[in-house]
């Protein structure tokens, strides 16, 4: 992976680190390709049982690198093309799909501001551990753009249509405490504890019943767009699969023996 994004797998936990601290982890083309490839690698690797998405420096990710974006738009005008905006299709959409659809939990460790696509990446995670000094901003309308990176789907499902419309139409910095109260943040921690706490949450998930987590993730996504009757049928289908897993047998045996289960992820 390119050094704009670091990728490491340790004992079933894949850590993806955005690594352009001097640019507040703004996404240039190199970083977008690297993040897309890292997310896809984690999704496809059967040895990976959970993912931690985090960042270096004082920001999580401020979204698109506007310096590069301006130069690409100028090149488009000169060539009479519109290829710059294909980045949504080529980069942002695949990144979000890999994070949301992988059959394993994703934790975002949000160390600082998450804006635009960076906000979208955080929302694409299943669980957000956030430093109390962090903030969120949709940003898109502020540069005359519409939502991307899944924000139009994820944000209203977390905070409701009305609040999502307010944050999208009138972009502003939402402090971590307010984001917690809105339901964007799962766990709010002092900034000095962010790295350790996010890693601990991700490690606990990596050591857990992976197939059950995958089924929970699928059922939540399915239930968001289907009727109760259809959701019940999906629960039946997924519970049958989970019940046949090796981890379920381990969990039941450990419960009866009054021991802590040691899951194997299958």
Backbone as CSV, one residue per row, in Angstrom:
resi,resn,N_x,N_y,N_z,CA_x,CA_y,CA_z,C_x,C_y,C_z
1,UNK,0.824,-1.197,0.000,0.000,0.000,0.000,0.869,1.262,0.000
2,UNK,0.420,2.307,-0.636,1.152,3.569,-0.640,1.234,4.119,0.774
3,UNK,2.271,4.930,1.060,2.449,5.409,2.426,1.464,6.505,2.809
4,UNK,0.612,6.943,1.882,-0.464,7.867,2.246,-1.519,7.153,3.081
5,UNK,-1.543,5.833,2.999,-2.428,4.997,3.804,-1.617,3.798,4.269
6,UNK,-1.572,3.586,5.568,-0.826,2.463,6.128,-1.775,1.301,6.389
7,UNK,-1.290,0.093,6.173,-2.130,-1.104,6.341,-1.338,-2.177,7.077
8,UNK,-1.924,-2.691,8.146,-1.251,-3.701,8.956,-2.283,-4.674,9.515
9,UNK,-1.949,-5.955,9.508,-2.824,-6.979,10.082,-2.078,-7.666,11.219
10,UNK,-2.685,-7.658,12.409,-2.090,-8.299,13.582,-3.148,-9.111,14.310
11,UNK,-2.956,-10.423,14.347,-3.856,-11.318,15.081,-5.327,-11.063,14.741
12,UNK,-5.623,-10.999,13.461,-7.005,-10.871,13.021,-7.538,-9.454,12.947
13,UNK,-6.769,-8.470,13.386,-7.206,-7.077,13.337,-6.426,-6.335,12.256
14,UNK,-7.142,-5.810,11.269,-6.528,-4.978,10.241,-6.651,-3.516,10.651
15,UNK,-5.539,-2.826,10.673,-5.533,-1.400,10.992,-5.203,-0.616,9.727
16,UNK,-6.136,0.242,9.336,-5.959,1.116,8.175,-5.784,2.530,8.702
17,UNK,-4.646,3.138,8.406,-4.336,4.456,8.953,-4.150,5.474,7.834
18,UNK,-4.995,6.497,7.823,-4.830,7.600,6.887,-3.584,8.377,7.305
19,UNK,-2.678,8.620,6.360,-1.352,9.089,6.749,-0.854,10.246,5.879
20,UNK,-1.660,11.314,5.837,-1.213,12.576,5.231,-1.410,13.687,6.280
21,UNK,-0.732,13.585,7.410,-1.014,14.512,8.511,-0.801,15.972,8.159
22,UNK,0.178,16.267,7.303,0.444,17.671,6.952,-0.685,18.267,6.115
23,UNK,-1.474,17.392,5.462,-2.611,17.849,4.660,-3.935,17.544,5.361
24,UNK,-3.877,17.310,6.666,-5.069,16.952,7.452,-5.792,15.745,6.838
25,UNK,-4.961,14.850,6.274,-5.454,13.614,5.659,-6.478,13.856,4.555
26,UNK,-6.298,14.977,3.850,-7.121,15.228,2.668,-6.842,14.141,1.635
27,UNK,-7.860,13.808,0.863,-7.763,12.681,-0.044,-7.348,13.128,-1.445
28,UNK,-6.056,12.969,-1.755,-5.638,13.123,-3.138,-5.826,11.778,-3.841
29,UNK,-5.532,11.726,-5.123,-5.793,10.497,-5.881,-5.016,9.316,-5.311
30,UNK,-3.764,9.536,-4.954,-2.948,8.456,-4.401,-3.574,7.898,-3.124
31,UNK,-4.029,8.776,-2.240,-4.626,8.329,-0.979,-5.952,7.605,-1.214
32,UNK,-6.747,8.089,-2.156,-8.026,7.448,-2.441,-7.827,6.034,-2.973
33,UNK,-6.885,5.874,-3.877,-6.596,4.543,-4.416,-6.086,3.623,-3.310
34,UNK,-5.183,4.139,-2.475,-4.615,3.335,-1.396,-5.672,2.923,-0.380
35,UNK,-6.567,3.854,-0.016,-7.624,3.519,0.940,-8.597,2.516,0.340
36,UNK,-8.968,2.723,-0.912,-9.854,1.762,-1.581,-9.232,0.362,-1.577
37,UNK,-7.963,0.277,-1.932,-7.304,-1.024,-2.012,-7.139,-1.660,-0.632
38,UNK,-6.859,-0.835,0.380,-6.715,-1.363,1.740,-8.046,-1.903,2.261
39,UNK,-9.123,-1.160,2.032,-10.439,-1.615,2.484,-10.839,-2.897,1.781
40,UNK,-10.567,-2.982,0.500,-10.881,-4.195,-0.251,-10.031,-5.371,0.223
41,UNK,-8.763,-5.118,0.525,-7.889,-6.177,1.016,-8.390,-6.724,2.346
42,UNK,-8.785,-5.832,3.245,-9.301,-6.259,4.546,-10.594,-7.055,4.381
43,UNK,-11.443,-6.609,3.470,-12.710,-7.305,3.245,-12.498,-8.707,2.706
44,UNK,-11.498,-8.878,1.844,-11.290,-10.158,1.172,-10.444,-11.143,1.975
45,UNK,-9.715,-10.667,2.956,-8.780,-11.516,3.706,-9.516,-12.304,4.788
46,UNK,-9.585,-13.629,4.677,-10.293,-14.416,5.695,-9.617,-14.377,7.060
47,UNK,-8.362,-13.963,7.095,-7.665,-13.870,8.383,-8.047,-12.615,9.144
48,UNK,-8.645,-11.649,8.465,-9.058,-10.402,9.115,-10.450,-10.572,9.701
49,UNK,-10.579,-10.318,11.004,-11.862,-10.494,11.691,-12.478,-9.182,12.151
50,UNK,-11.713,-8.094,12.074,-12.235,-6.755,12.374,-11.266,-5.750,11.779
51,UNK,-11.760,-4.512,11.590,-10.953,-3.460,10.978,-11.020,-2.211,11.843
52,UNK,-9.882,-1.578,12.019,-9.804,-0.270,12.682,-9.360,0.744,11.649
53,UNK,-10.194,1.751,11.411,-9.867,2.838,10.494,-9.552,4.071,11.329
54,UNK,-8.334,4.561,11.221,-7.935,5.713,12.020,-6.995,6.595,11.213
55,UNK,-6.342,7.557,11.861,-5.537,8.532,11.126,-4.427,9.088,11.991
56,UNK,-3.409,9.608,11.320,-2.310,10.278,12.011,-2.552,11.791,12.016
57,UNK,-1.897,12.472,12.939,-1.992,13.927,12.984,-3.196,14.432,13.746
58,UNK,-3.594,15.674,13.465,-4.648,16.313,14.245,-6.023,16.202,13.602
59,UNK,-6.099,15.626,12.407,-7.387,15.467,11.726,-7.610,14.000,11.389
60,UNK,-8.867,13.621,11.328,-9.207,12.281,10.835,-9.128,12.298,9.309
61,UNK,-9.925,13.145,8.676,-9.874,13.332,7.225,-10.773,14.496,6.861
62,UNK,-10.237,15.463,6.136,-11.030,16.636,5.757,-11.663,16.475,4.378
63,UNK,-11.649,15.259,3.847,-12.295,15.003,2.570,-11.374,15.231,1.394
64,UNK,-11.968,15.622,0.284,-11.227,15.805,-0.958,-10.091,16.812,-0.807
65,UNK,-8.926,16.490,-1.384,-7.806,17.428,-1.445,-8.165,18.489,-2.484
66,UNK,-8.569,19.669,-2.023,-9.064,20.700,-2.932,-7.956,21.297,-3.796
67,UNK,-6.714,21.278,-3.322,-5.615,21.776,-4.153,-5.471,20.917,-5.398
68,UNK,-5.474,19.611,-5.216,-5.408,18.723,-6.374,-6.670,18.852,-7.219
69,UNK,-7.811,18.973,-6.540,-9.102,19.050,-7.227,-9.155,20.246,-8.182
70,UNK,-8.669,21.385,-7.729,-8.671,22.587,-8.566,-7.823,22.380,-9.820
71,UNK,-6.667,21.772,-9.665,-5.795,21.546,-10.819,-6.418,20.544,-11.789
72,UNK,-7.111,19.544,-11.264,-7.775,18.566,-12.133,-8.953,19.186,-12.872
73,UNK,-9.684,20.070,-12.200,-10.789,20.759,-12.868,-10.262,21.643,-14.002
74,UNK,-9.136,22.315,-13.766,-8.535,23.153,-14.805,-8.118,22.309,-16.009
75,UNK,-7.564,21.132,-15.732,-7.177,20.231,-16.820,-8.399,19.747,-17.586
76,UNK,-9.489,19.507,-16.862,-10.747,19.116,-17.506,-11.231,20.201,-18.463
77,UNK,-11.205,21.449,-17.987,-11.679,22.550,-18.824,-10.826,22.688,-20.087
78,UNK,-9.538,22.500,-19.905,-8.633,22.630,-21.044,-8.853,21.515,-22.059
79,UNK,-9.143,20.317,-21.541,-9.341,19.165,-22.427,-10.783,19.013,-22.883
80,UNK,-11.678,19.787,-22.276,-13.088,19.676,-22.627,-13.727,18.396,-22.122
81,UNK,-13.248,17.899,-20.979,-13.787,16.671,-20.392,-14.320,16.960,-18.991
82,UNK,-14.915,15.939,-18.383,-15.420,16.073,-17.012,-14.983,14.911,-16.157
83,UNK,-13.755,14.443,-16.402,-13.304,13.211,-15.754,-13.032,13.360,-14.265
84,UNK,-12.826,14.588,-13.790,-12.475,14.781,-12.377,-13.533,14.189,-11.449
85,UNK,-14.807,14.402,-11.759,-15.855,13.948,-10.861,-16.103,12.443,-10.932
86,UNK,-15.396,11.744,-11.811,-15.498,10.275,-11.834,-14.881,9.664,-10.582
87,UNK,-14.206,10.511,-9.775,-13.619,9.998,-8.540,-14.678,9.427,-7.598
88,UNK,-15.905,9.939,-7.672,-16.976,9.381,-6.829,-17.198,7.917,-7.189
89,UNK,-17.313,7.665,-8.476,-17.561,6.294,-8.951,-16.332,5.400,-8.768
90,UNK,-15.143,5.952,-9.037,-13.928,5.143,-9.039,-13.318,4.943,-7.661
91,UNK,-13.544,5.900,-6.756,-12.860,5.844,-5.465,-13.818,5.847,-4.269
92,UNK,-14.600,6.925,-4.129,-15.402,7.073,-2.920,-16.453,5.971,-2.782
93,UNK,-17.177,5.676,-3.848,-18.191,4.621,-3.754,-17.580,3.265,-3.392
94,UNK,-16.497,2.831,-4.057,-15.896,1.551,-3.674,-15.369,1.515,-2.236
95,UNK,-14.833,2.644,-1.760,-14.345,2.686,-0.372,-15.498,2.443,0.599
96,UNK,-16.585,3.181,0.407,-17.718,3.066,1.328,-18.369,1.689,1.225
97,UNK,-18.491,1.152,0.023,-19.083,-0.175,-0.140,-18.219,-1.236,0.540
98,UNK,-16.897,-1.115,0.416,-16.019,-2.093,1.065,-16.163,-2.046,2.581
99,UNK,-16.252,-0.839,3.138,-16.373,-0.705,4.591,-17.731,-1.196,5.096
100,UNK,-18.789,-0.842,4.390,-20.133,-1.173,4.877,-20.535,-2.607,4.583
101,UNK,-20.019,-3.180,3.510,-20.475,-4.507,3.091,-19.563,-5.646,3.529
102,UNK,-18.355,-5.350,4.014,-17.479,-6.453,4.415,-18.105,-7.226,5.570
103,UNK,-17.980,-8.549,5.583,-18.620,-9.376,6.617,-17.824,-9.440,7.907
104,UNK,-17.458,-8.266,8.390,-16.694,-8.148,9.628,-16.859,-6.723,10.113
105,UNK,-16.788,-6.497,11.416,-17.040,-5.143,11.952,-15.898,-4.179,11.674
106,UNK,-16.286,-2.906,11.461,-15.332,-1.834,11.208,-15.502,-0.779,12.300
107,UNK,-14.397,-0.412,12.934,-14.375,0.630,13.963,-13.638,1.836,13.399
108,UNK,-14.225,3.019,13.537,-13.532,4.251,13.179,-13.021,4.902,14.456
109,UNK,-11.731,5.152,14.512,-11.134,5.892,15.616,-10.921,7.317,15.150
110,UNK,-11.856,8.205,15.488,-11.866,9.567,14.943,-11.095,10.489,15.877
111,UNK,-9.890,10.852,15.462,-8.974,11.613,16.308,-9.134,13.122,16.182
112,UNK,-9.785,13.578,15.093,-9.927,15.012,14.866,-11.049,15.276,13.898
113,UNK,-10.973,16.404,13.194,-12.069,16.772,12.310,-12.281,15.720,11.216
114,UNK,-13.553,15.395,10.967,-13.961,14.504,9.880,-14.949,15.297,9.035
115,UNK,-14.539,15.666,7.823,-15.359,16.538,6.995,-15.540,15.942,5.602
116,UNK,-16.666,16.250,4.978,-16.917,15.778,3.631,-16.817,14.272,3.538
117,UNK,-15.994,13.804,2.604,-15.808,12.362,2.452,-15.267,11.725,3.731
118,UNK,-14.462,12.483,4.488,-13.959,11.960,5.757,-15.082,11.660,6.725
119,UNK,-16.099,12.511,6.736,-17.304,12.263,7.532,-17.973,10.995,7.021
120,UNK,-18.037,10.859,5.702,-18.647,9.668,5.117,-17.926,8.395,5.507
121,UNK,-16.594,8.429,5.540,-15.833,7.239,5.937,-16.145,6.861,7.383
122,UNK,-16.220,7.865,8.258,-16.537,7.595,9.662,-17.937,6.996,9.795
123,UNK,-18.889,7.543,9.038,-20.261,7.033,9.097,-20.377,5.635,8.517
124,UNK,-19.483,5.268,7.611,-19.520,3.940,7.004,-19.070,2.853,7.975
125,UNK,-18.381,3.240,9.037,-17.961,2.272,10.050,-19.165,1.805,10.863
126,UNK,-19.021,0.653,11.485,-20.096,0.110,12.311,-20.099,0.710,13.714
127,UNK,-18.970,1.243,14.128,-18.839,1.760,15.494,-17.819,2.883,15.461
128,UNK,-18.153,4.013,16.089,-17.272,5.178,16.075,-16.811,5.521,17.493
129,UNK,-15.499,5.448,17.705,-14.870,5.912,18.937,-14.247,7.267,18.611
130,UNK,-14.629,8.304,19.348,-14.310,9.664,18.930,-13.657,10.447,20.066
131,UNK,-12.586,11.156,19.727,-11.929,12.028,20.701,-12.818,13.224,21.016
132,UNK,-12.777,13.684,22.259,-13.645,14.790,22.665,-13.261,16.110,22.005
133,UNK,-12.119,16.144,21.331,-11.690,17.346,20.613,-12.024,17.272,19.119
134,UNK,-12.619,16.188,18.675,-12.940,16.006,17.257,-14.184,16.810,16.879
135,UNK,-14.466,16.866,15.596,-15.657,17.549,15.097,-16.023,16.960,13.739
136,UNK,-17.267,17.181,13.341,-17.776,16.661,12.079,-18.382,17.801,11.257
137,UNK,-18.244,17.686,9.933,-18.791,18.716,9.056,-19.123,18.079,7.712
138,UNK,-20.337,18.299,7.218,-20.683,17.723,5.916,-19.898,18.403,4.798
139,UNK,-19.722,19.694,4.874,-18.847,20.480,3.981,-19.311,20.616,2.533
140,UNK,-20.040,19.664,1.997,-20.299,19.604,0.552,-20.907,20.890,-0.008
141,UNK,-21.995,21.356,0.580,-22.656,22.545,0.054,-21.763,23.775,0.150
142,UNK,-20.823,23.760,1.074,-19.909,24.879,1.228,-18.989,25.072,0.040
143,UNK,-18.817,24.024,-0.787,-18.027,24.152,-2.017,-18.907,23.834,-3.234
144,UNK,-20.218,24.075,-3.071,-21.184,23.910,-4.165,-21.215,22.497,-4.727
145,UNK,-21.156,21.524,-3.837,-21.272,20.124,-4.232,-22.384,19.458,-3.432
146,UNK,-22.799,18.292,-3.883,-23.787,17.501,-3.166,-23.086,16.392,-2.379
147,UNK,-23.850,15.649,-1.632,-23.266,14.617,-0.772,-22.674,13.469,-1.586
148,UNK,-21.595,12.897,-1.066,-21.066,11.651,-1.613,-20.560,10.805,-0.448
149,UNK,-19.865,9.744,-0.763,-19.315,8.839,0.259,-20.396,8.275,1.177
150,UNK,-21.610,8.148,0.641,-22.696,7.510,1.377,-23.394,8.372,2.397
151,UNK,-22.987,9.642,2.536,-23.536,10.492,3.594,-25.048,10.672,3.465
152,UNK,-25.562,10.735,2.239,-27.008,10.913,2.054,-27.793,9.709,2.557
153,UNK,-27.135,8.570,2.688,-27.781,7.343,3.175,-27.524,7.129,4.660
154,UNK,-26.269,7.270,5.076,-25.914,6.947,6.461,-26.378,8.001,7.458
155,UNK,-26.186,9.290,7.124,-26.472,10.347,8.103,-27.938,10.397,8.520
156,UNK,-28.917,10.397,7.599,-30.315,10.444,8.040,-30.737,9.203,8.820
157,UNK,-30.076,8.087,8.581,-30.417,6.874,9.330,-29.914,6.940,10.765
158,UNK,-28.902,7.752,10.996,-28.392,7.926,12.354,-29.120,9.017,13.117
159,UNK,-29.423,10.134,12.444,-29.939,11.298,13.180,-31.300,11.781,12.683
160,UNK,-31.860,11.117,11.662,-33.159,11.532,11.136,-33.027,12.470,9.950
161,UNK,-34.077,12.500,9.119,-34.048,13.275,7.877,-33.898,14.771,8.146
162,UNK,-34.650,15.300,9.082,-34.651,16.742,9.315,-33.287,17.245,9.766
163,UNK,-32.684,16.568,10.734,-31.366,17.000,11.224,-30.305,16.822,10.137
164,UNK,-30.410,15.726,9.371,-29.449,15.504,8.295,-29.557,16.606,7.250
165,UNK,-30.788,16.986,6.894,-30.987,18.065,5.923,-30.386,19.370,6.431
166,UNK,-30.542,19.645,7.711,-29.985,20.860,8.292,-28.463,20.876,8.163
167,UNK,-27.817,19.760,8.502,-26.354,19.712,8.453,-25.833,19.729,7.022
168,UNK,-26.623,19.205,6.074,-26.196,19.203,4.679,-26.427,20.553,4.009
169,UNK,-27.570,21.168,4.282,-27.884,22.453,3.652,-27.092,23.611,4.259
170,UNK,-26.816,23.503,5.554,-26.089,24.558,6.258,-24.874,23.949,6.971
171,UNK,-23.824,23.635,6.221,-22.654,22.967,6.811,-22.053,23.779,7.954
172,UNK,-21.716,23.100,9.021,-21.066,23.734,10.164,-20.270,22.678,10.904
173,UNK,-19.402,23.121,11.752,-18.618,22.199,12.560,-19.464,21.714,13.738
174,UNK,-19.665,20.420,13.823,-20.430,19.815,14.912,-19.442,19.241,15.925
175,UNK,-19.308,19.847,17.096,-18.362,19.353,18.097,-18.685,17.924,18.532
176,UNK,-17.681,17.243,19.031,-17.826,15.835,19.391,-18.959,15.598,20.387
177,UNK,-19.100,16.456,21.384,-20.156,16.265,22.377,-21.535,16.354,21.735
178,UNK,-21.734,17.340,20.865,-23.022,17.460,20.175,-23.252,16.263,19.257
179,UNK,-22.191,15.811,18.585,-22.309,14.646,17.710,-22.699,13.409,18.513
180,UNK,-22.178,13.300,19.721,-22.552,12.188,20.597,-24.038,12.277,20.952
181,UNK,-24.494,13.462,21.282,-25.897,13.651,21.651,-26.832,13.409,20.457
182,UNK,-26.358,13.691,19.255,-27.158,13.460,18.055,-27.232,11.984,17.683
183,UNK,-26.263,11.193,18.142,-26.244,9.776,17.812,-25.214,9.401,16.765
184,UNK,-24.353,10.338,16.398,-23.298,10.055,15.427,-22.161,9.263,16.070
185,UNK,-21.888,9.551,17.317,-20.766,8.960,18.051,-21.260,7.829,18.939
186,UNK,-20.552,6.684,18.901,-20.876,5.585,19.806,-20.196,5.727,21.158
187,UNK,-18.923,6.126,21.125,-18.154,6.231,22.369,-17.287,7.480,22.303
188,UNK,-17.462,8.357,23.268,-16.719,9.619,23.339,-15.664,9.495,24.432
189,UNK,-14.415,9.793,24.090,-13.318,9.605,25.043,-12.397,10.820,25.025
190,UNK,-11.643,11.058,26.101,-10.638,12.129,26.074,-9.649,11.882,24.939
191,UNK,-9.193,12.955,24.317,-8.315,12.836,23.153,-7.084,11.975,23.438
192,UNK,-6.529,12.114,24.630,-5.324,11.365,24.975,-5.572,9.859,25.040
193,UNK,-6.826,9.463,25.184,-7.165,8.040,25.307,-7.707,7.445,24.013
194,UNK,-7.832,8.263,22.966,-8.494,7.820,21.740,-7.818,6.600,21.121
195,UNK,-6.510,6.659,20.913,-5.812,5.574,20.232,-5.969,4.254,20.983
196,UNK,-5.772,4.286,22.289,-5.863,3.058,23.078,-7.289,2.531,23.122
197,UNK,-8.273,3.422,23.272,-9.665,2.980,23.393,-10.180,2.428,22.071
198,UNK,-9.866,3.106,20.966,-10.302,2.618,19.657,-9.685,1.254,19.357
199,UNK,-8.409,1.107,19.686,-7.743,-0.178,19.471,-8.353,-1.272,20.340
200,UNK,-8.719,-0.927,21.575,-9.315,-1.915,22.482,-10.680,-2.380,21.978
201,UNK,-11.483,-1.445,21.481,-12.793,-1.806,20.938,-12.620,-2.697,19.710
202,UNK,-11.716,-2.312,18.807,-11.483,-3.105,17.608,-10.932,-4.483,17.951
203,UNK,-10.035,-4.549,18.940,-9.475,-5.832,19.348,-10.549,-6.744,19.928
204,UNK,-11.446,-6.195,20.740,-12.530,-6.998,21.306,-13.399,-7.592,20.198
205,UNK,-13.658,-6.813,19.157,-14.456,-7.320,18.034,-13.679,-8.354,17.233
206,UNK,-12.375,-8.143,17.054,-11.557,-9.109,16.317,-11.499,-10.455,17.039
207,UNK,-11.623,-10.424,18.355,-11.591,-11.653,19.149,-12.976,-12.272,19.321
208,UNK,-13.992,-11.635,18.787,-15.366,-12.080,18.991,-15.873,-13.044,17.928
209,UNK,-17.179,-13.333,17.955,-17.796,-14.276,17.011,-18.010,-13.620,15.650
210,UNK,-17.059,-13.761,14.767,-17.026,-13.011,13.507,-18.275,-13.232,12.653
211,UNK,-18.703,-14.482,12.525,-19.873,-14.761,11.686,-21.138,-14.130,12.276
212,UNK,-21.244,-14.116,13.583,-22.397,-13.476,14.221,-22.373,-11.973,13.974
213,UNK,-21.193,-11.368,14.055,-21.084,-9.939,13.773,-21.450,-9.645,12.321
214,UNK,-20.990,-10.502,11.420,-21.317,-10.313,10.005,-22.825,-10.391,9.786
215,UNK,-23.464,-11.334,10.464,-24.911,-11.487,10.340,-25.648,-10.286,10.925
216,UNK,-25.174,-9.784,12.060,-25.782,-8.581,12.650,-25.652,-7.389,11.715
217,UNK,-24.484,-7.246,11.117,-24.238,-6.154,10.191,-25.172,-6.252,8.979
218,UNK,-25.308,-7.458,8.451,-26.196,-7.668,7.303,-27.651,-7.423,7.667
219,UNK,-28.061,-7.885,8.836,-29.464,-7.732,9.224,-29.821,-6.264,9.458
220,UNK,-28.905,-5.482,10.012,-29.160,-4.057,10.210,-29.322,-3.335,8.870
221,UNK,-28.436,-3.648,7.921,-28.525,-3.024,6.605,-29.798,-3.452,5.882
222,UNK,-30.148,-4.706,6.008,-31.350,-5.226,5.342,-32.602,-4.611,5.958
223,UNK,-32.653,-4.565,7.264,-33.827,-4.042,7.946,-34.100,-2.588,7.645
224,UNK,-33.050,-1.821,7.277,-33.220,-0.396,6.996,-34.063,-0.142,5.756
225,UNK,-34.163,-1.144,4.877,-34.888,-0.924,3.632,-35.964,-1.943,3.334
226,UNK,-36.379,-2.699,4.346,-37.380,-3.736,4.119,-38.455,-3.705,5.206
227,UNK,-39.538,-4.400,4.938,-40.654,-4.458,5.880,-40.309,-5.351,7.061
228,UNK,-41.136,-5.272,8.111,-40.933,-6.134,9.271,-40.998,-7.598,8.873
229,UNK,-41.970,-7.947,8.046,-42.110,-9.340,7.623,-40.855,-9.827,6.910
230,UNK,-40.317,-8.982,6.030,-39.102,-9.361,5.308,-37.904,-9.430,6.256
231,UNK,-37.847,-8.506,7.221,-36.751,-8.519,8.191,-36.793,-9.777,9.053
232,UNK,-37.993,-10.227,9.412,-38.130,-11.453,10.196,-37.630,-12.665,9.411
233,UNK,-37.930,-12.692,8.129,-37.451,-13.791,7.292,-35.925,-13.767,7.192
234,UNK,-35.365,-12.563,7.064,-33.908,-12.438,7.009,-33.274,-12.868,8.335
235,UNK,-33.880,-12.504,9.451,-33.371,-12.940,10.756,-33.370,-14.454,10.860
236,UNK,-34.441,-15.079,10.368,-34.517,-16.546,10.392,-33.367,-17.150,9.594
237,UNK,-33.153,-16.605,8.395,-32.086,-17.101,7.520,-30.716,-16.957,8.180
238,UNK,-30.451,-15.775,8.730,-29.136,-15.515,9.313,-28.929,-16.245,10.633
239,UNK,-30.006,-16.380,11.412,-29.874,-17.085,12.679,-29.573,-18.570,12.452
240,UNK,-30.130,-19.131,11.382,-29.842,-20.526,11.044,-28.361,-20.700,10.743
241,UNK,-27.800,-19.757,9.998,-26.376,-19.819,9.675,-25.517,-19.629,10.923
242,UNK,-25.889,-18.649,11.757,-25.119,-18.402,12.981,-25.192,-19.593,13.927
243,UNK,-26.370,-20.215,13.992,-26.539,-21.358,14.881,-25.715,-22.564,14.478
244,UNK,-25.343,-22.618,13.200,-24.535,-23.741,12.717,-23.038,-23.459,12.806
245,UNK,-22.677,-22.267,13.290,-21.260,-21.890,13.324,-20.528,-22.576,14.464
246,UNK,-19.229,-22.725,14.272,-18.375,-23.295,15.321,-18.374,-22.389,16.546
247,UNK,-18.400,-21.086,16.332,-18.389,-20.146,17.452,-19.622,-20.279,18.335
248,UNK,-20.787,-20.571,17.734,-21.988,-20.748,18.556,-21.814,-21.948,19.484
249,UNK,-21.263,-23.037,18.949,-21.000,-24.202,19.792,-20.027,-23.883,20.905
250,UNK,-18.996,-23.121,20.597,-18.010,-22.710,21.599,-18.678,-21.862,22.680
251,UNK,-19.554,-20.928,22.257,-20.211,-20.032,23.204,-21.120,-20.785,24.161
252,UNK,-21.888,-21.722,23.635,-22.807,-22.494,24.474,-22.038,-23.360,25.465
253,UNK,-20.996,-24.019,24.970,-20.193,-24.867,25.855,-19.531,-24.035,26.956
254,UNK,-19.028,-22.857,26.597,-18.387,-21.993,27.579,-19.397,-21.496,28.611
255,UNK,-20.610,-21.189,28.157,-21.654,-20.735,29.078,-21.965,-21.820,30.112
256,UNK,-22.127,-23.034,29.642,-22.449,-24.135,30.555,-21.298,-24.430,31.517
257,UNK,-20.075,-24.202,31.029,-18.903,-24.465,31.875,-18.525,-23.254,32.722
258,UNK,-19.314,-22.163,32.577,-19.025,-20.916,33.286,-17.615,-20.412,32.982
259,UNK,-17.248,-20.473,31.693,-15.956,-19.999,31.229,-16.124,-18.924,30.167
260,UNK,-15.092,-18.172,29.923,-15.121,-17.180,28.861,-14.850,-17.864,27.528
261,UNK,-15.711,-17.662,26.527,-15.495,-18.331,25.244,-14.274,-17.802,24.511
262,UNK,-13.596,-18.692,23.784,-12.461,-18.305,22.946,-12.869,-18.595,21.509
263,UNK,-13.328,-17.549,20.850,-13.879,-17.727,19.501,-12.790,-17.914,18.468
264,UNK,-13.168,-18.613,17.387,-12.227,-18.902,16.299,-12.617,-18.176,15.016
265,UNK,-13.768,-17.508,15.016,-14.163,-16.718,13.856,-14.814,-17.490,12.729
266,UNK,-15.341,-18.671,13.054,-16.021,-19.447,12.005,-17.130,-20.302,12.618
